[in-house]
Amino acid sequence: MPSALRKTIGDDKEDKTSAFYNKSPSAILRCDINEVFPIPEVILYRVGNADETNPSLLSLIDSPEEPSVSRNSKGAFNVKVKAIINDTELVQKFGSQPSIFECLVTLKLPNKILRREKKLTYQPGE
C-alpha cells in the first residue's frame, strides 16, 4: 500500500473512495463498500474533467484489478475494487487538468434497485 497522501471521499464508515498517491507518477483509486447485502455491483469510472468539460468521456478506468469480496459472520458482504491510474497515460488521453472519478455501487433488491456514487477529483502529478 503506497504511503504519502490519502484522499478520501465520504464521511461515513460504510463506503469510501480514495486515491493513494505514490512517489511514482501514478495513484491507486480504491472503492471500499462494507457490510451490504446482497453483493453489490461496483464500477470505477472516469466521469470527466473538474471544470465539467468532456462529460461524455465516461470510460472505464484502464487496468482495473479483480474485486476483493469477503463475507462477515452475519452474512453481509465487504467489497473492495481498485484501479491504478497512470499519470502519464491520463495526461496523454485527457490533458493535465484534474479528472473526476466515480465509484458507482448498485444493489439489486427484490423490489427496487439502489444506486450510490462517490466522486473523487484527482490532479495528475500531485
Secondary structure by P-SEA (a helix, b strand, c coil): ccccbbbbccccccbbbbbbbccccbbbbbbbbcccccbbbbbbbbccccccccccccccccccccbbbbbcccbbbbbbbbbbbcaaaaaacccccbbbbbbbbbbbcccbbbbbbbbbbbbccc
